[in-house]
């Protein structure tokens, strides 16, 4: 999967075990991002609905959640990737904007991204292969970018991986069906259920994922948008409609309470951390509407950008890194016996829920 701020890679095994312990068969991943958690639920035979407002998240969900691996011809995928891999570079929007005006990719890789993305629209639009091939391209581009994992900026000097040639690989698909939905959580939450388990991983602060990952958004939309700033962000990033209530400090607690209360699920699991706008105690209180509440805490390394520190436009390091680790929280709420069974394996991580 791509490098991603807020990725729950370290918590995926925990969430998978809790899903199994709950006895759930259906699951909702309401802020799915890269679909890591949705994939884990599907891997454990869950019928999963993955929701996000980002185009790139929808692309991942269509590939990893919606597609049934048992219905895919692996040879056909391999043949399509072979064809795309041998296309000559064709400099276009990516080369001009993300290689020359900015430095997210080396130009030789940018030209190949342009050629492959054009071919996807020309040769594969509307086919079952399209989301698989688009996901392969996104992941290939991520492996040769020159960032710390976010696209608000790029490295002053080329990252070593950026010199590697773009390599398309077949995504590891999962057996079983699922559903991919693109839209705002607040608009959709009451219309999606019922589910046995709902997992909520909302944004933690003012930073929007459409801005953090605007390059992926453009690769999926393939709309050659006008752009602004050193990072060449899409102009629609400036549009207030791309900013949700979860990105506004005063509105976020109300929005989260609305989602927690409205989701149609037997068990609700909310992940947050100790750097978020809402306090641990307030988060627990907010979830009590669902029934019994259990609070688990996991020590975690902060994202790589925080570890590197803050730099000026000239590349000079400014300020100091305040801390390198944080606490990731899982708040589990629902019927008492079910919640206690789900948390039984994680007694060392339990905190007093008050």
ROZA-289292 format. One record per residue (C-alpha): x, y, z; residue number from 0; residue in three letters. Coordinates in Angstrom, 1 decimal. Each point is the difference from the previous one (the first is absolute). Example, Ala and Ser with C-alpha at 12.3 -4.5 7.8 and 13.67 -1.06 7.14 Angstrom:
   east  north     up   k   r
   12.3   -4.5    7.8   0 ALA
    1.4    3.4   -0.7   1 SER
! end
This chain:
   east  north     up   k   r
    0.0    0.0    0.0   0 UNK
    1.0    3.6   -0.4   1 UNK
    1.8    2.0    2.7   2 UNK
   -2.8    1.7    1.9   3 UNK
   -0.4    2.3    3.0   4 UNK
   -2.4   -1.5    2.4   5 UNK
    0.5   -3.5   -1.3   6 UNK
   -1.1   -2.6    2.5   7 UNK
    2.6   -2.6   -1.2   8 UNK
    1.1   -0.8    3.6   9 UNK
   -3.5   -0.3    1.3  10 UNK
   -1.3   -2.1   -2.9  11 UNK
    0.7   -3.3    1.8  12 UNK
   -1.7    1.2    3.1  13 UNK
   -3.1    1.2   -1.9  14 UNK
    0.0   -3.3   -1.9  15 UNK
    0.0   -2.0    3.3  16 UNK
   -2.8    2.1    1.4  17 UNK
   -2.0   -0.5   -3.2  18 UNK
    0.3   -3.7    0.4  19 UNK
   -0.7    0.0    3.7  20 UNK
   -3.2    2.0   -0.6  21 UNK
   -1.4   -2.7   -2.3  22 UNK
   -0.8    2.7   -2.6  23 UNK
   -0.8   -0.9   -3.5  24 UNK
   -0.6    3.5   -1.4  25 UNK
    2.1    3.1    0.5  26 UNK
    0.2    3.7   -0.8  27 UNK
    3.3    1.8   -0.4  28 UNK
   -1.4    3.6   -0.1  29 UNK
    3.3    1.9   -0.6  30 UNK
    1.8   -2.7   -1.9  31 UNK
    3.0    1.9   -1.3  32 UNK
    2.3   -2.6   -1.6  33 UNK
   -2.4   -2.8    1.0  34 UNK
    2.5   -1.8    2.3  35 UNK
   -2.6   -0.7    2.7  36 UNK
   -2.8   -0.8   -2.5  37 UNK
    2.4   -2.5   -1.6  38 UNK
    0.6   -1.7    3.3  39 UNK
   -3.7   -0.4    0.7  40 UNK
   -0.5   -1.4   -3.5  41 UNK
    3.0   -2.3    0.5  42 UNK
   -1.9   -1.4    3.0  43 UNK
   -3.0   -0.7   -2.1  44 UNK
   -1.9    3.2    0.7  45 UNK
   -2.4    1.6   -2.4  46 UNK
    1.5    3.5    0.0  47 UNK
   -1.2    3.4   -1.1  48 UNK
    2.8    2.5   -0.4  49 UNK
   -0.8    3.7    0.0  50 UNK
    2.1    3.2   -0.6  51 UNK
   -0.3    3.3   -1.6  52 UNK
    3.3   -0.2   -1.9  53 UNK
    0.2   -1.2   -3.6  54 UNK
    3.1   -2.0    0.7  55 UNK
   -1.6   -1.8    2.9  56 UNK
   -2.9   -1.0   -2.2  57 UNK
    2.5   -1.4   -2.5  58 UNK
    1.7   -2.1    2.7  59 UNK
   -3.4   -1.1    1.3  60 UNK
   -1.2   -1.0   -3.5  61 UNK
    3.1   -2.1   -0.4  62 UNK
    0.5   -1.6    3.5  63 UNK
   -3.5    0.0    1.4  64 UNK
   -2.5   -0.2   -2.8  65 UNK
    1.8   -2.4   -2.3  66 UNK
   -0.2   -3.7    0.6  67 UNK
    3.4   -1.6   -0.7  68 UNK
   -1.7   -3.3   -0.9  69 UNK
   -1.7    1.7   -2.9  70 UNK
    3.2    1.6   -1.4  71 UNK
    2.1   -1.5   -2.8  72 UNK
    3.6    0.4    1.4  73 UNK
    1.4   -0.7   -3.5  74 UNK
   -2.1    2.9   -1.4  75 UNK
    1.3    2.3    2.7  76 UNK
    3.6   -1.0   -0.6  77 UNK
   -0.4    0.5   -3.8  78 UNK
   -1.5    3.5    0.5  79 UNK
    2.9    1.0    2.4  80 UNK
    2.5   -1.4   -2.5  81 UNK
   -1.5    2.2   -2.7  82 UNK
    0.0    3.1    2.1  83 UNK
    3.5   -0.6    1.3  84 UNK
    1.4    0.1   -3.5  85 UNK
   -1.6    3.2   -1.1  86 UNK
    2.6    2.7   -0.8  87 UNK
    0.0    3.1    2.1  88 UNK
   -2.4    2.7   -1.1  89 UNK
    0.7    3.3    1.8  90 UNK
   -3.3    1.7    1.0  91 UNK
   -1.6    1.6    3.1  92 UNK
    1.8   -2.1    2.6  93 UNK
    3.4    0.7   -1.6  94 UNK
   -0.6    3.7   -0.4  95 UNK
   -1.7    0.6    3.4  96 UNK
    1.4   -2.6    2.4  97 UNK
    3.5   -0.5   -1.5  98 UNK
    1.0    3.4   -1.5  99 UNK
   -2.1    2.6    1.9 100 UNK
    0.4   -2.0    3.2 101 UNK
    2.1   -3.1    0.8 102 UNK
   -2.3   -2.8    1.1 103 UNK
    1.3   -2.4   -2.7 104 UNK
    3.1   -0.2   -2.2 105 UNK
   -1.0    1.1   -3.6 106 UNK
    0.7   -3.5   -1.5 107 UNK
   -2.5   -1.5    2.4 108 UNK
   -2.4    2.8   -0.5 109 UNK
   -0.1   -0.5   -3.7 110 UNK
   -0.8   -3.7    0.6 111 UNK
   -2.8    0.9    2.4 112 UNK
   -1.5    2.3   -2.6 113 UNK
    0.1   -2.7   -2.7 114 UNK
   -1.4   -2.7    2.2 115 UNK
   -2.8    2.2    1.4 116 UNK
   -1.0    1.1   -3.5 117 UNK
   -0.1   -3.7   -1.1 118 UNK
   -2.2   -0.9    2.9 119 UNK
   -2.7    2.4   -1.2 120 UNK
    0.5   -0.9   -3.6 121 UNK
    0.1   -3.8    0.3 122 UNK
   -1.6   -1.0    3.3 123 UNK
   -2.6    2.5    1.1 124 UNK
   -3.2   -1.8    1.0 125 UNK
    1.7   -3.5    0.2 126 UNK
    0.4   -2.1    3.2 127 UNK
    3.7    0.5   -0.4 128 UNK
    0.0    3.8    0.4 129 UNK
    0.0    0.2    3.8 130 UNK
    2.6   -2.7    0.2 131 UNK
    2.4    1.7   -2.5 132 UNK
   -0.6    3.5    1.5 133 UNK
    0.8   -1.3    3.5 134 UNK
    3.2   -1.6   -1.5 135 UNK
    1.0    3.3   -1.4 136 UNK
   -0.7    2.0    3.2 137 UNK
    2.1   -2.5    2.0 138 UNK
    2.8    0.0   -2.6 139 UNK
    0.1    3.8    0.1 140 UNK
    0.1    0.0    3.8 141 UNK
    3.1   -2.2   -0.1 142 UNK
    2.0    2.5   -2.1 143 UNK
   -1.2    3.3    1.5 144 UNK
    2.2    2.5    1.8 145 UNK
   -1.9    0.9    3.1 146 UNK
   -0.2   -0.9    3.7 147 UNK
   -3.4   -1.6   -0.7 148 UNK
   -2.1    3.2   -0.4 149 UNK
   -0.4    2.1   -3.0 150 UNK
   -0.2    3.4    1.7 151 UNK
    3.7    0.2   -1.0 152 UNK
    2.8   -2.0   -1.6 153 UNK
    3.6   -0.6    1.1 154 UNK
    2.6    2.6   -0.8 155 UNK
    2.3   -2.7   -1.5 156 UNK
   -1.3   -3.0   -1.9 157 UNK
   -0.9   -3.0    2.2 158 UNK
    2.2   -3.0   -0.9 159 UNK
   -3.2   -2.0   -1.0 160 UNK
   -0.9    2.7   -2.6 161 UNK
    2.9   -1.3   -2.2 162 UNK
   -1.6   -3.4   -0.3 163 UNK
   -2.1   -0.7   -3.1 164 UNK
   -3.7   -0.1    0.4 165 UNK
   -1.1   -3.7    0.4 166 UNK
   -3.6   -1.1   -0.3 167 UNK
   -0.9   -2.9    2.3 168 UNK
   -3.3   -1.9    0.2 169 UNK
   -2.0    1.0    3.1 170 UNK
   -0.6   -2.8    2.5 171 UNK
   -3.7   -0.5   -0.3 172 UNK
   -2.3   -1.6    2.5 173 UNK
   -2.7   -2.6   -0.4 174 UNK
   -3.6    1.1    0.7 175 UNK
   -2.2    2.9   -1.0 176 UNK
   -0.2    3.5    1.6 177 UNK
   -1.2    3.5   -0.7 178 UNK
    1.9    3.2   -0.7 179 UNK
   -1.8    3.3    0.6 180 UNK
    1.3    3.6   -0.5 181 UNK
   -1.6    2.7    2.0 182 UNK
    0.0    2.0    3.2 183 UNK
   -0.4   -2.0    3.2 184 UNK
   -2.5    2.4    1.5 185 UNK
   -2.2   -0.2   -3.0 186 UNK
    0.1   -3.8   -0.4 187 UNK
    0.3   -1.4    3.5 188 UNK
   -3.7   -0.6    0.6 189 UNK
   -0.6   -1.5   -3.4 190 UNK
    2.5   -2.8   -0.1 191 UNK
   -0.9   -2.6    2.7 192 UNK
   -0.7   -2.2    1.6 193 UNK
    3.4   -1.4    1.0 194 UNK
    1.3   -2.3    2.6 195 UNK
    3.1    2.2    0.6 196 UNK
    0.8    3.5   -1.1 197 UNK
    3.6    1.4    0.1 198 UNK
    0.4    3.8    0.1 199 UNK
    3.4    1.6   -0.6 200 UNK
   -0.9    3.7   -0.5 201 UNK
    2.6    2.8   -0.8 202 UNK
    1.8    1.2    3.1 203 UNK
    0.7    3.7   -0.9 204 UNK
   -0.3    2.7   -2.6 205 UNK
    2.1   -1.8   -2.6 206 UNK
   -2.1   -1.4   -2.8 207 UNK
    0.9   -3.2   -1.8 208 UNK
   -0.9    1.6   -3.4 209 UNK
    2.8    2.5    0.7 210 UNK
    2.4   -2.6    1.5 211 UNK
   -0.4   -2.3   -3.0 212 UNK
   -1.0    2.4   -2.8 213 UNK
    2.3   -1.8   -2.5 214 UNK
   -1.9   -3.3    0.5 215 UNK
   -3.3    1.9   -0.3 216 UNK
    1.1    1.5   -3.4 217 UNK
    1.3   -3.4   -1.2 218 UNK
   -3.4   -1.5    0.6 219 UNK
   -2.1    2.9   -1.3 220 UNK
    2.4    0.6   -2.9 221 UNK
   -1.5    3.4   -0.6 222 UNK
    3.2    2.1   -0.4 223 UNK
   -1.1    2.5    2.6 224 UNK
    1.3    3.5    0.4 225 UNK
    2.3    0.1    3.0 226 UNK
    1.7    2.4    2.4 227 UNK
    3.0    0.2    2.4 228 UNK
    3.3   -1.7    0.1 229 UNK
   -1.6   -3.4    0.4 230 UNK
   -2.3    0.6   -3.1 231 UNK
   -3.1   -0.9    2.0 232 UNK
   -3.3   -0.3   -1.8 233 UNK
   -1.9    3.3    0.1 234 UNK
   -3.1   -1.8    1.4 235 UNK
    2.0   -0.6    3.1 236 UNK
   -0.7    3.7    0.7 237 UNK
   -3.7   -0.6   -0.4 238 UNK
   -1.9    0.0    3.4 239 UNK
   -2.1   -2.9   -1.2 240 UNK
    3.1   -2.2    0.2 241 UNK
    0.3    0.8    3.8 242 UNK
   -2.2   -2.2    2.2 243 UNK
   -1.2    0.7    3.5 244 UNK
    2.7   -2.4    1.2 245 UNK
    2.6    2.5   -1.1 246 UNK
   -1.5    2.8    2.1 247 UNK
    0.9    0.0    3.7 248 UNK
   -3.3    1.4    1.2 249 UNK
   -2.1   -2.2   -2.2 250 UNK
    1.9   -3.3    0.3 251 UNK
   -1.4   -1.2    3.4 252 UNK
   -3.6    0.6   -1.1 253 UNK
    0.7   -1.8   -3.3 254 UNK
    1.6   -3.0    1.6 255 UNK
   -2.9   -0.2    2.6 256 UNK
   -2.5    0.1   -2.9 257 UNK
    1.8   -2.8   -1.9 258 UNK
    0.4   -2.2    3.1 259 UNK
   -3.7    0.4    0.9 260 UNK
   -1.3   -0.5   -3.6 261 UNK
    2.0   -3.0   -1.2 262 UNK
   -2.2   -3.1   -0.2 263 UNK
    2.3   -2.6    1.6 264 UNK
    0.0   -2.4    2.9 265 UNK
    3.6    0.9    0.9 266 UNK
    1.8    3.2   -0.6 267 UNK
    3.8    0.3    0.1 268 UNK
    1.5    3.5   -0.1 269 UNK
    3.7    0.6   -0.4 270 UNK
    1.7    3.3    1.1 271 UNK
    3.2    1.1    1.6 272 UNK
    1.3    2.3    2.7 273 UNK
    0.8    2.8   -2.5 274 UNK
   -3.6    0.4   -1.2 275 UNK
   -2.3    2.9    0.7 276 UNK
   -2.3   -1.9    2.3 277 UNK
    1.2   -1.3    3.4 278 UNK
    0.1   -3.7    0.9 279 UNK
   -2.7    0.4    2.7 280 UNK
   -2.3    2.0   -2.3 281 UNK
    0.4   -2.7   -2.7 282 UNK
   -1.0   -2.7    2.5 283 UNK
   -3.0    2.0    1.2 284 UNK
   -1.0    0.6   -3.6 285 UNK
   -0.1   -3.7   -0.7 286 UNK
   -2.1   -1.0    3.0 287 UNK
   -3.1    0.5   -2.1 288 UNK
    0.9   -3.4   -1.5 289 UNK
    0.0   -1.9    3.3 290 UNK
    3.0   -1.5    1.8 291 UNK
    3.3    1.8   -0.7 292 UNK
    3.5   -1.5    0.0 293 UNK
    3.1    2.2   -0.5 294 UNK
    3.2   -1.5   -1.3 295 UNK
    3.3    1.8   -0.5 296 UNK
    3.0   -0.9   -2.2 297 UNK
    3.4    1.7    0.0 298 UNK
    0.9    1.0   -3.6 299 UNK
    2.8    1.7   -1.9 300 UNK
   -1.1    3.3   -1.5 301 UNK
   -0.1    0.5   -3.8 302 UNK
    3.3    0.5   -1.8 303 UNK
   -0.5    3.7   -0.6 304 UNK
   -0.2    0.7    3.7 305 UNK
    3.2   -2.0    0.6 306 UNK
    1.9    1.9   -2.7 307 UNK
   -1.1    3.4    1.4 308 UNK
   -1.0    3.3   -1.5 309 UNK
    2.1    1.7   -2.8 310 UNK
   -0.1    3.4   -1.6 311 UNK
   -0.5    0.4   -3.8 312 UNK
    3.8    0.1   -0.4 313 UNK
    0.3   -3.4    1.7 314 UNK
    1.3    1.3    3.3 315 UNK
   -1.3   -1.9    3.0 316 UNK
   -1.9    2.3    2.3 317 UNK
   -1.4   -0.7    3.5 318 UNK
    0.2   -3.3    1.9 319 UNK
   -1.8   -3.3   -0.1 320 UNK
   -2.2    0.0    3.1 321 UNK
   -0.5   -3.8    0.2 322 UNK
    0.4   -3.1   -2.0 323 UNK
   -2.8   -2.2    1.3 324 UNK
   -3.7    0.3    0.8 325 UNK
   -2.9   -2.0    1.3 326 UNK
   -2.5   -1.5   -2.4 327 UNK
   -3.4   -0.6    1.5 328 UNK
   -2.7   -2.5   -0.9 329 UNK
   -3.4    0.7    1.6 330 UNK
   -2.2   -3.1   -0.3 331 UNK
   -3.7    0.5    0.8 332 UNK
   -3.1   -2.3   -0.1 333 UNK
   -1.7   -2.8    2.0 334 UNK
    1.9   -0.8    3.2 335 UNK
    0.8   -3.7   -0.5 336 UNK
    1.0    0.5   -3.6 337 UNK
    2.3    3.0    0.8 338 UNK
    1.7   -1.9    2.8 339 UNK
    0.6   -3.0   -2.2 340 UNK
    1.5    2.2   -2.7 341 UNK
    2.4    1.7    2.5 342 UNK
    0.9   -3.2    2.0 343 UNK
    3.2   -0.6   -2.0 344 UNK
    1.3    3.6    0.6 345 UNK
   -0.2    0.3    3.8 346 UNK
    3.5    1.6    0.1 347 UNK
   -1.2    2.8   -2.2 348 UNK
   -3.2    0.8    1.9 349 UNK
   -0.4    3.4    1.6 350 UNK
   -2.6    1.1    2.5 351 UNK
   -3.0    1.2   -2.1 352 UNK
   -1.3    1.9    3.0 353 UNK
! end
